[in-house]
Amino acid sequence: MRFTMKILLYLLTVILFIAGTVLAGDYVRPPPRKTLHFPWDPKPSSQPQQICYSCYLKLSKYLLILICKVIYFVYGFMI
C-alpha cells in the first residue's frame, strides 16, 4: 500500500513538473531601469580621490610615536 502511494505521488510530481515546464511561456527579460542620478553636484576631477602619500607618511610617523609613548607610559621602557 505504501509503495503504491509513493509511486502515485512520484508520478503526480513528475506530471506537474512537466506540465509546468511545458505550459510556462518563454522568459521575457524586463527592460533595464534608468540610470541613477544623484541630486548633488559631482566633485570636480581635480579633487584628489585618495590621501596623498606624504600625508600618509606623516600620519604613520605620528601614530608610531604615539604608540611608543603609550608603551613607555604603561610599561616604563622605550622600544
Gaussian input, Z-matrix of N, CA and C with variables (Angstrom, degrees):
# hf/3-21g

backbone

0 1
 N
 C     1     B1
 C     2     B2     1     A1
 N     3     B3     2     A2     1     D1
 C     4     B4     3     A3     2     D2
 C     5     B5     4     A4     3     D3
 N     6     B6     5     A5     4     D4
 C     7     B7     6     A6     5     D5
 C     8     B8     7     A7     6     D6
 N     9     B9     8     A8     7     D7
 C    10    B10     9     A9     8     D8
 C    11    B11    10    A10     9     D9
 N    12    B12    11    A11    10    D10
 C    13    B13    12    A12    11    D11
 C    14    B14    13    A13    12    D12
 N    15    B15    14    A14    13    D13
 C    16    B16    15    A15    14    D14
 C    17    B17    16    A16    15    D15
 N    18    B18    17    A17    16    D16
 C    19    B19    18    A18    17    D17
 C    20    B20    19    A19    18    D18
 N    21    B21    20    A20    19    D19
 C    22    B22    21    A21    20    D20
 C    23    B23    22    A22    21    D21
 N    24    B24    23    A23    22    D22
 C    25    B25    24    A24    23    D23
 C    26    B26    25    A25    24    D24
 N    27    B27    26    A26    25    D25
 C    28    B28    27    A27    26    D26
 C    29    B29    28    A28    27    D27
 N    30    B30    29    A29    28    D28
 C    31    B31    30    A30    29    D29
 C    32    B32    31    A31    30    D30
 N    33    B33    32    A32    31    D31
 C    34    B34    33    A33    32    D32
 C    35    B35    34    A34    33    D33
 N    36    B36    35    A35    34    D34
 C    37    B37    36    A36    35    D35
 C    38    B38    37    A37    36    D36
 N    39    B39    38    A38    37    D37
 C    40    B40    39    A39    38    D38
 C    41    B41    40    A40    39    D39
 N    42    B42    41    A41    40    D40
 C    43    B43    42    A42    41    D41
 C    44    B44    43    A43    42    D42
 N    45    B45    44    A44    43    D43
 C    46    B46    45    A45    44    D44
 C    47    B47    46    A46    45    D45
 N    48    B48    47    A47    46    D46
 C    49    B49    48    A48    47    D47
 C    50    B50    49    A49    48    D48
 N    51    B51    50    A50    49    D49
 C    52    B52    51    A51    50    D50
 C    53    B53    52    A52    51    D51
 N    54    B54    53    A53    52    D52
 C    55    B55    54    A54    53    D53
 C    56    B56    55    A55    54    D54
 N    57    B57    56    A56    55    D55
 C    58    B58    57    A57    56    D56
 C    59    B59    58    A58    57    D57
 N    60    B60    59    A59    58    D58
 C    61    B61    60    A60    59    D59
 C    62    B62    61    A61    60    D60
 N    63    B63    62    A62    61    D61
 C    64    B64    63    A63    62    D62
 C    65    B65    64    A64    63    D63
 N    66    B66    65    A65    64    D64
 C    67    B67    66    A66    65    D65
 C    68    B68    67    A67    66    D66
 N    69    B69    68    A68    67    D67
 C    70    B70    69    A69    68    D68
 C    71    B71    70    A70    69    D69
 N    72    B72    71    A71    70    D70
 C    73    B73    72    A72    71    D71
 C    74    B74    73    A73    72    D72
 N    75    B75    74    A74    73    D73
 C    76    B76    75    A75    74    D74
 C    77    B77    76    A76    75    D75
 N    78    B78    77    A77    76    D76
 C    79    B79    78    A78    77    D77
 C    80    B80    79    A79    78    D78
 N    81    B81    80    A80    79    D79
 C    82    B82    81    A81    80    D80
 C    83    B83    82    A82    81    D81
 N    84    B84    83    A83    82    D82
 C    85    B85    84    A84    83    D83
 C    86    B86    85    A85    84    D84
 N    87    B87    86    A86    85    D85
 C    88    B88    87    A87    86    D86
 C    89    B89    88    A88    87    D87
 N    90    B90    89    A89    88    D88
 C    91    B91    90    A90    89    D89
 C    92    B92    91    A91    90    D90
 N    93    B93    92    A92    91    D91
 C    94    B94    93    A93    92    D92
 C    95    B95    94    A94    93    D93
 N    96    B96    95    A95    94    D94
 C    97    B97    96    A96    95    D95
 C    98    B98    97    A97    96    D96
 N    99    B99    98    A98    97    D97
 C   100   B100    99    A99    98    D98
 C   101   B101   100   A100    99    D99
 N   102   B102   101   A101   100   D100
 C   103   B103   102   A102   101   D101
 C   104   B104   103   A103   102   D102
 N   105   B105   104   A104   103   D103
 C   106   B106   105   A105   104   D104
 C   107   B107   106   A106   105   D105
 N   108   B108   107   A107   106   D106
 C   109   B109   108   A108   107   D107
 C   110   B110   109   A109   108   D108
 N   111   B111   110   A110   109   D109
 C   112   B112   111   A111   110   D110
 C   113   B113   112   A112   111   D111
 N   114   B114   113   A113   112   D112
 C   115   B115   114   A114   113   D113
 C   116   B116   115   A115   114   D114
 N   117   B117   116   A116   115   D115
 C   118   B118   117   A117   116   D116
 C   119   B119   118   A118   117   D117
 N   120   B120   119   A119   118   D118
 C   121   B121   120   A120   119   D119
 C   122   B122   121   A121   120   D120
 N   123   B123   122   A122   121   D121
 C   124   B124   123   A123   122   D122
 C   125   B125   124   A124   123   D123
 N   126   B126   125   A125   124   D124
 C   127   B127   126   A126   125   D125
 C   128   B128   127   A127   126   D126
 N   129   B129   128   A128   127   D127
 C   130   B130   129   A129   128   D128
 C   131   B131   130   A130   129   D129
 N   132   B132   131   A131   130   D130
 C   133   B133   132   A132   131   D131
 C   134   B134   133   A133   132   D132
 N   135   B135   134   A134   133   D133
 C   136   B136   135   A135   134   D134
 C   137   B137   136   A136   135   D135
 N   138   B138   137   A137   136   D136
 C   139   B139   138   A138   137   D137
 C   140   B140   139   A139   138   D138
 N   141   B141   140   A140   139   D139
 C   142   B142   141   A141   140   D140
 C   143   B143   142   A142   141   D141
 N   144   B144   143   A143   142   D142
 C   145   B145   144   A144   143   D143
 C   146   B146   145   A145   144   D144
 N   147   B147   146   A146   145   D145
 C   148   B148   147   A147   146   D146
 C   149   B149   148   A148   147   D147
 N   150   B150   149   A149   148   D148
 C   151   B151   150   A150   149   D149
 C   152   B152   151   A151   150   D150
 N   153   B153   152   A152   151   D151
 C   154   B154   153   A153   152   D152
 C   155   B155   154   A154   153   D153
 N   156   B156   155   A155   154   D154
 C   157   B157   156   A156   155   D155
 C   158   B158   157   A157   156   D156
 N   159   B159   158   A158   157   D157
 C   160   B160   159   A159   158   D158
 C   161   B161   160   A160   159   D159
 N   162   B162   161   A161   160   D160
 C   163   B163   162   A162   161   D161
 C   164   B164   163   A163   162   D162
 N   165   B165   164   A164   163   D163
 C   166   B166   165   A165   164   D164
 C   167   B167   166   A166   165   D165
 N   168   B168   167   A167   166   D166
 C   169   B169   168   A168   167   D167
 C   170   B170   169   A169   168   D168
 N   171   B171   170   A170   169   D169
 C   172   B172   171   A171   170   D170
 C   173   B173   172   A172   171   D171
 N   174   B174   173   A173   172   D172
 C   175   B175   174   A174   173   D173
 C   176   B176   175   A175   174   D174
 N   177   B177   176   A176   175   D175
 C   178   B178   177   A177   176   D176
 C   179   B179   178   A178   177   D177
 N   180   B180   179   A179   178   D178
 C   181   B181   180   A180   179   D179
 C   182   B182   181   A181   180   D180
 N   183   B183   182   A182   181   D181
 C   184   B184   183   A183   182   D182
 C   185   B185   184   A184   183   D183
 N   186   B186   185   A185   184   D184
 C   187   B187   186   A186   185   D185
 C   188   B188   187   A187   186   D186
 N   189   B189   188   A188   187   D187
 C   190   B190   189   A189   188   D188
 C   191   B191   190   A190   189   D189
 N   192   B192   191   A191   190   D190
 C   193   B193   192   A192   191   D191
 C   194   B194   193   A193   192   D192
 N   195   B195   194   A194   193   D193
 C   196   B196   195   A195   194   D194
 C   197   B197   196   A196   195   D195
 N   198   B198   197   A197   196   D196
 C   199   B199   198   A198   197   D197
 C   200   B200   199   A199   198   D198
 N   201   B201   200   A200   199   D199
 C   202   B202   201   A201   200   D200
 C   203   B203   202   A202   201   D201
 N   204   B204   203   A203   202   D202
 C   205   B205   204   A204   203   D203
 C   206   B206   205   A205   204   D204
 N   207   B207   206   A206   205   D205
 C   208   B208   207   A207   206   D206
 C   209   B209   208   A208   207   D207
 N   210   B210   209   A209   208   D208
 C   211   B211   210   A210   209   D209
 C   212   B212   211   A211   210   D210
 N   213   B213   212   A212   211   D211
 C   214   B214   213   A213   212   D212
 C   215   B215   214   A214   213   D213
 N   216   B216   215   A215   214   D214
 C   217   B217   216   A216   215   D215
 C   218   B218   217   A217   216   D216
 N   219   B219   218   A218   217   D217
 C   220   B220   219   A219   218   D218
 C   221   B221   220   A220   219   D219
 N   222   B222   221   A221   220   D220
 C   223   B223   222   A222   221   D221
 C   224   B224   223   A223   222   D222
 N   225   B225   224   A224   223   D223
 C   226   B226   225   A225   224   D224
 C   227   B227   226   A226   225   D225
 N   228   B228   227   A227   226   D226
 C   229   B229   228   A228   227   D227
 C   230   B230   229   A229   228   D228
 N   231   B231   230   A230   229   D229
 C   232   B232   231   A231   230   D230
 C   233   B233   232   A232   231   D231
 N   234   B234   233   A233   232   D232
 C   235   B235   234   A234   233   D233
 C   236   B236   235   A235   234   D234

   B1=1.4556
   B2=1.5387
   B3=1.3375
   B4=1.4682
   B5=1.5241
   B6=1.3229
   B7=1.4655
   B8=1.5295
   B9=1.3173
   B10=1.4643
   B11=1.5176
   B12=1.3234
   B13=1.4749
   B14=1.5330
   B15=1.3241
   B16=1.4690
   B17=1.5223
   B18=1.3408
   B19=1.4669
   B20=1.5267
   B21=1.3238
   B22=1.4706
   B23=1.5297
   B24=1.3198
   B25=1.4664
   B26=1.5369
   B27=1.3259
   B28=1.4561
   B29=1.5342
   B30=1.3168
   B31=1.4646
   B32=1.5316
   B33=1.3280
   B34=1.4652
   B35=1.5267
   B36=1.3289
   B37=1.4605
   B38=1.5277
   B39=1.3130
   B40=1.4674
   B41=1.5261
   B42=1.3422
   B43=1.4675
   B44=1.5203
   B45=1.3279
   B46=1.4727
   B47=1.5298
   B48=1.3168
   B49=1.4559
   B50=1.5256
   B51=1.3270
   B52=1.4661
   B53=1.5243
   B54=1.3400
   B55=1.4642
   B56=1.5314
   B57=1.3087
   B58=1.4669
   B59=1.5142
   B60=1.3290
   B61=1.4588
   B62=1.5270
   B63=1.3203
   B64=1.4620
   B65=1.5212
   B66=1.3324
   B67=1.4576
   B68=1.5270
   B69=1.3124
   B70=1.4634
   B71=1.5232
   B72=1.3150
   B73=1.4660
   B74=1.5066
   B75=1.3087
   B76=1.4518
   B77=1.5192
   B78=1.3131
   B79=1.4595
   B80=1.5222
   B81=1.3111
   B82=1.4600
   B83=1.5228
   B84=1.3076
   B85=1.4602
   B86=1.5191
   B87=1.3503
   B88=1.4621
   B89=1.5257
   B90=1.3286
   B91=1.4681
   B92=1.5294
   B93=1.3286
   B94=1.4637
   B95=1.5244
   B96=1.3255
   B97=1.4654
   B98=1.5255
   B99=1.3083
   B100=1.4638
   B101=1.5246
   B102=1.3144
   B103=1.4515
   B104=1.5249
   B105=1.3279
   B106=1.4632
   B107=1.5240
   B108=1.2947
   B109=1.4590
   B110=1.5202
   B111=1.3253
   B112=1.4531
   B113=1.5223
   B114=1.3326
   B115=1.4598
   B116=1.5279
   B117=1.3228
   B118=1.4554
   B119=1.5289
   B120=1.3221
   B121=1.4679
   B122=1.5290
   B123=1.3061
   B124=1.4670
   B125=1.5295
   B126=1.3046
   B127=1.4606
   B128=1.5215
   B129=1.3268
   B130=1.4707
   B131=1.5268
   B132=1.3162
   B133=1.4646
   B134=1.5325
   B135=1.3430
   B136=1.4626
   B137=1.5283
   B138=1.3250
   B139=1.4556
   B140=1.5310
   B141=1.3393
   B142=1.4656
   B143=1.5306
   B144=1.3099
   B145=1.4582
   B146=1.5216
   B147=1.3179
   B148=1.4506
   B149=1.5127
   B150=1.3270
   B151=1.4540
   B152=1.5291
   B153=1.3294
   B154=1.4619
   B155=1.5323
   B156=1.3068
   B157=1.4575
   B158=1.5278
   B159=1.3135
   B160=1.4659
   B161=1.5314
   B162=1.3297
   B163=1.4706
   B164=1.5148
   B165=1.3181
   B166=1.4600
   B167=1.5219
   B168=1.3377
   B169=1.4647
   B170=1.5195
   B171=1.3355
   B172=1.4634
   B173=1.5223
   B174=1.3174
   B175=1.4574
   B176=1.5239
   B177=1.3260
   B178=1.4633
   B179=1.5282
   B180=1.3583
   B181=1.4618
   B182=1.5325
   B183=1.3306
   B184=1.4585
   B185=1.5306
   B186=1.3318
   B187=1.4567
   B188=1.5191
   B189=1.3364
   B190=1.4557
   B191=1.5244
   B192=1.3236
   B193=1.4674
   B194=1.5240
   B195=1.3142
   B196=1.4563
   B197=1.5234
   B198=1.3241
   B199=1.4650
   B200=1.5265
   B201=1.3228
   B202=1.4688
   B203=1.5206
   B204=1.3315
   B205=1.4630
   B206=1.5240
   B207=1.3112
   B208=1.4698
   B209=1.5163
   B210=1.3454
   B211=1.4651
   B212=1.5150
   B213=1.3340
   B214=1.4632
   B215=1.5299
   B216=1.3180
   B217=1.4671
   B218=1.5315
   B219=1.3222
   B220=1.4629
   B221=1.5255
   B222=1.3355
   B223=1.4670
   B224=1.5205
   B225=1.3033
   B226=1.4629
   B227=1.5145
   B228=1.2996
   B229=1.4759
   B230=1.5230
   B231=1.3287
   B232=1.4490
   B233=1.5160
   B234=1.3212
   B235=1.4632
   B236=1.5108
   A1=111.10
   A2=114.05
   A3=117.52
   A4=111.37
   A5=114.92
   A6=119.93
   A7=111.09
   A8=117.06
   A9=120.23
   A10=111.14
   A11=117.52
   A12=120.27
   A13=110.20
   A14=115.54
   A15=118.81
   A16=110.66
   A17=116.43
   A18=119.81
   A19=110.36
   A20=116.90
   A21=120.35
   A22=111.36
   A23=116.29
   A24=120.34
   A25=110.16
   A26=116.06
   A27=120.63
   A28=110.81
   A29=116.21
   A30=120.34
   A31=111.47
   A32=116.36
   A33=120.18
   A34=111.01
   A35=116.44
   A36=121.02
   A37=110.75
   A38=116.86
   A39=120.74
   A40=110.25
   A41=117.35
   A42=120.56
   A43=110.91
   A44=117.27
   A45=120.01
   A46=111.46
   A47=116.99
   A48=120.48
   A49=110.98
   A50=116.04
   A51=119.92
   A52=110.58
   A53=117.26
   A54=120.30
   A55=110.51
   A56=116.71
   A57=119.82
   A58=112.33
   A59=115.91
   A60=120.23
   A61=111.58
   A62=115.93
   A63=119.94
   A64=111.12
   A65=116.76
   A66=120.42
   A67=113.48
   A68=116.69
   A69=119.26
   A70=109.31
   A71=116.22
   A72=120.64
   A73=111.04
   A74=115.27
   A75=120.15
   A76=109.95
   A77=114.97
   A78=119.72
   A79=109.04
   A80=115.65
   A81=121.40
   A82=107.21
   A83=114.13
   A84=118.99
   A85=109.60
   A86=116.96
   A87=118.95
   A88=110.72
   A89=117.66
   A90=119.39
   A91=110.42
   A92=117.03
   A93=119.01
   A94=110.90
   A95=114.96
   A96=118.32
   A97=110.15
   A98=114.83
   A99=120.22
   A100=109.75
   A101=115.33
   A102=121.31
   A103=109.49
   A104=115.27
   A105=119.56
   A106=110.11
   A107=116.08
   A108=122.08
   A109=107.83
   A110=115.62
   A111=120.31
   A112=109.83
   A113=117.26
   A114=119.86
   A115=114.25
   A116=118.52
   A117=119.19
   A118=110.64
   A119=114.05
   A120=120.17
   A121=109.69
   A122=117.78
   A123=119.20
   A124=110.16
   A125=116.02
   A126=120.46
   A127=109.19
   A128=116.99
   A129=118.97
   A130=110.82
   A131=115.97
   A132=120.28
   A133=111.80
   A134=117.39
   A135=119.22
   A136=111.65
   A137=117.99
   A138=120.64
   A139=108.73
   A140=117.65
   A141=119.30
   A142=111.72
   A143=114.92
   A144=120.78
   A145=111.48
   A146=117.30
   A147=121.19
   A148=109.23
   A149=115.11
   A150=119.83
   A151=108.40
   A152=117.12
   A153=119.67
   A154=109.33
   A155=115.87
   A156=121.53
   A157=111.48
   A158=118.14
   A159=119.51
   A160=110.49
   A161=117.28
   A162=119.72
   A163=110.05
   A164=116.73
   A165=120.70
   A166=110.52
   A167=117.52
   A168=120.63
   A169=111.21
   A170=116.87
   A171=119.85
   A172=110.46
   A173=116.75
   A174=121.02
   A175=110.41
   A176=117.84
   A177=120.22
   A178=110.59
   A179=117.15
   A180=120.46
   A181=110.18
   A182=116.77
   A183=121.27
   A184=110.74
   A185=116.62
   A186=119.79
   A187=111.76
   A188=118.10
   A189=121.47
   A190=110.50
   A191=117.31
   A192=121.08
   A193=110.14
   A194=116.88
   A195=120.96
   A196=111.20
   A197=117.44
   A198=121.26
   A199=110.36
   A200=116.66
   A201=120.10
   A202=110.99
   A203=117.38
   A204=120.57
   A205=110.81
   A206=117.52
   A207=120.57
   A208=110.40
   A209=117.21
   A210=120.23
   A211=110.30
   A212=117.80
   A213=121.18
   A214=110.70
   A215=116.27
   A216=120.53
   A217=110.78
   A218=117.49
   A219=120.76
   A220=111.17
   A221=117.32
   A222=120.30
   A223=114.16
   A224=118.43
   A225=121.70
   A226=114.38
   A227=119.29
   A228=120.39
   A229=109.41
   A230=113.96
   A231=121.31
   A232=109.39
   A233=115.51
   A234=119.59
   A235=109.53
   D1=-46.70
   D2=-179.52
   D3=-64.98
   D4=-38.84
   D5=-178.15
   D6=-63.21
   D7=-41.82
   D8=179.82
   D9=-68.80
   D10=-33.85
   D11=177.54
   D12=-67.01
   D13=-39.16
   D14=178.42
   D15=-64.88
   D16=-40.55
   D17=179.44
   D18=-65.43
   D19=-42.99
   D20=178.98
   D21=-63.71
   D22=-41.58
   D23=178.48
   D24=-64.47
   D25=-40.64
   D26=178.48
   D27=-63.80
   D28=-46.00
   D29=179.39
   D30=-62.96
   D31=-41.39
   D32=177.69
   D33=-61.70
   D34=-42.06
   D35=178.79
   D36=-63.34
   D37=-44.94
   D38=-179.44
   D39=-64.43
   D40=-43.31
   D41=179.82
   D42=-63.33
   D43=-43.33
   D44=178.66
   D45=-64.95
   D46=-39.10
   D47=179.13
   D48=-64.37
   D49=-46.01
   D50=-179.86
   D51=-65.74
   D52=-42.07
   D53=179.72
   D54=-64.07
   D55=-40.96
   D56=178.68
   D57=-64.75
   D58=-37.07
   D59=179.02
   D60=-70.02
   D61=-41.71
   D62=-177.08
   D63=-72.43
   D64=-42.25
   D65=-175.21
   D66=-78.06
   D67=-19.69
   D68=179.87
   D69=-68.99
   D70=136.92
   D71=179.12
   D72=-74.66
   D73=172.56
   D74=176.55
   D75=-65.77
   D76=146.22
   D77=179.19
   D78=-72.51
   D79=127.04
   D80=177.69
   D81=-111.10
   D82=118.17
   D83=-178.28
   D84=-72.16
   D85=133.09
   D86=178.64
   D87=-68.95
   D88=154.42
   D89=179.59
   D90=-67.54
   D91=151.54
   D92=-179.56
   D93=-67.00
   D94=147.77
   D95=179.55
   D96=-77.51
   D97=166.99
   D98=-178.41
   D99=-69.95
   D100=155.51
   D101=178.66
   D102=-68.34
   D103=139.87
   D104=179.03
   D105=-71.69
   D106=134.54
   D107=174.72
   D108=-122.14
   D109=127.93
   D110=-179.04
   D111=-92.03
   D112=143.44
   D113=-174.41
   D114=-71.64
   D115=-23.87
   D116=-178.56
   D117=-83.09
   D118=162.58
   D119=-178.07
   D120=-74.38
   D121=139.51
   D122=176.27
   D123=-69.05
   D124=149.74
   D125=179.62
   D126=-74.39
   D127=147.54
   D128=179.64
   D129=-66.37
   D130=153.16
   D131=-177.40
   D132=-69.67
   D133=-16.46
   D134=179.42
   D135=-76.68
   D136=-17.19
   D137=179.68
   D138=-74.12
   D139=130.37
   D140=-176.39
   D141=-67.89
   D142=143.25
   D143=179.60
   D144=-91.92
   D145=-22.36
   D146=-178.03
   D147=-125.98
   D148=163.54
   D149=177.32
   D150=-71.81
   D151=141.62
   D152=-179.30
   D153=-71.15
   D154=152.96
   D155=-173.14
   D156=-64.81
   D157=-37.53
   D158=-178.93
   D159=-67.47
   D160=-35.45
   D161=176.16
   D162=-65.42
   D163=-38.08
   D164=178.60
   D165=-63.74
   D166=-42.36
   D167=179.94
   D168=-65.56
   D169=-40.70
   D170=178.34
   D171=-63.89
   D172=-41.65
   D173=-179.32
   D174=-66.14
   D175=-43.24
   D176=-179.07
   D177=-66.30
   D178=-36.91
   D179=177.69
   D180=-65.85
   D181=-40.95
   D182=178.28
   D183=-63.68
   D184=-43.39
   D185=-179.86
   D186=-66.66
   D187=-36.09
   D188=177.84
   D189=-64.70
   D190=-43.44
   D191=177.93
   D192=-64.20
   D193=-40.92
   D194=179.22
   D195=-62.89
   D196=-42.71
   D197=179.11
   D198=-64.60
   D199=-41.24
   D200=178.28
   D201=-62.53
   D202=-40.50
   D203=179.27
   D204=-66.17
   D205=-38.97
   D206=178.74
   D207=-65.59
   D208=-42.77
   D209=178.38
   D210=-63.82
   D211=-40.63
   D212=178.60
   D213=-64.13
   D214=-40.48
   D215=-179.36
   D216=-67.99
   D217=-41.18
   D218=-175.59
   D219=-79.29
   D220=-48.82
   D221=-172.89
   D222=-99.90
   D223=-16.05
   D224=175.36
   D225=84.34
   D226=14.21
   D227=175.69
   D228=-138.60
   D229=153.52
   D230=-178.16
   D231=-96.20
   D232=143.38
   D233=179.30
   D234=-78.36

